[in-house]
């Protein structure tokens, strides 16, 4: 399942629920949970393929991520 029209804000809020914290902000937002580091583009709309990569890097399934939204 590909997600469309998700802003970086919604992605950050969802990942925060599983322990990720913002560690830097700029053109890209860096998040970490202590063992895994993620880079999220700071856009109104995150590309669905980029988002899928972020979800996989966070070691989540599509369904787990969907529940966090």
C-alpha positions as CSV (number, residue, x, y, z in Angstrom):
1,X,0.0,0.0,0.0
2,X,1.4,3.4,-1.0
3,X,0.5,6.5,1.1
4,X,-0.2,9.7,-0.8
5,X,-0.6,13.3,0.3
6,X,1.1,12.9,3.7
7,X,2.9,16.0,4.9
8,X,6.2,15.8,6.7
9,X,4.3,17.0,9.9
10,X,2.0,14.0,9.8
11,X,4.9,11.6,9.3
12,X,6.8,13.2,12.2
13,X,3.8,13.0,14.5
14,X,3.2,9.3,13.6
15,X,6.9,8.4,14.1
16,X,7.0,10.3,17.4
17,X,4.4,7.8,18.8
18,X,6.9,5.0,18.5
19,X,9.8,6.8,20.1
20,X,11.4,8.8,17.3
21,X,12.5,12.4,18.2
22,X,13.5,15.3,16.0
23,X,17.2,15.8,16.3
24,X,17.7,18.4,13.5
25,X,15.6,20.5,11.2
26,X,16.2,22.3,7.9
27,X,15.5,21.3,4.3
28,X,15.4,17.8,5.8
29,X,14.3,16.7,9.2
30,X,16.5,14.2,11.1
31,X,14.8,11.8,13.6
32,X,16.2,9.2,15.8
33,X,15.1,6.6,18.4
34,X,18.6,6.0,19.7
35,X,19.4,3.1,17.4
36,X,17.9,4.2,14.0
37,X,18.3,7.5,12.3
38,X,15.8,8.7,9.7
39,X,15.9,11.6,7.2
40,X,12.6,13.1,6.2
41,X,12.2,15.8,3.5
42,X,10.6,18.9,4.9
43,X,7.8,19.2,2.3
44,X,4.0,19.6,2.3
45,X,3.8,16.3,0.4
46,X,6.3,13.5,1.0
47,X,6.8,11.3,-2.1
48,X,5.1,7.9,-1.6
49,X,8.2,6.0,-2.5
50,X,10.3,8.0,-0.2
51,X,7.8,7.5,2.6
52,X,7.9,3.7,2.0
53,X,11.6,3.8,2.4
54,X,11.3,5.8,5.7
55,X,8.7,3.3,7.0
56,X,11.0,0.4,6.2
57,X,14.0,2.1,7.8
58,X,12.0,2.7,10.9
59,X,11.4,-1.1,11.0
60,X,7.6,-0.7,10.7
61,X,5.1,-2.3,8.4
62,X,2.7,-0.3,6.3
63,X,-0.2,-1.4,8.5
64,X,1.7,-0.4,11.7
65,X,2.4,3.0,10.2
66,X,-1.2,3.4,9.1
67,X,-2.3,2.8,12.7
68,X,0.0,5.6,13.9
69,X,-1.7,8.1,11.7
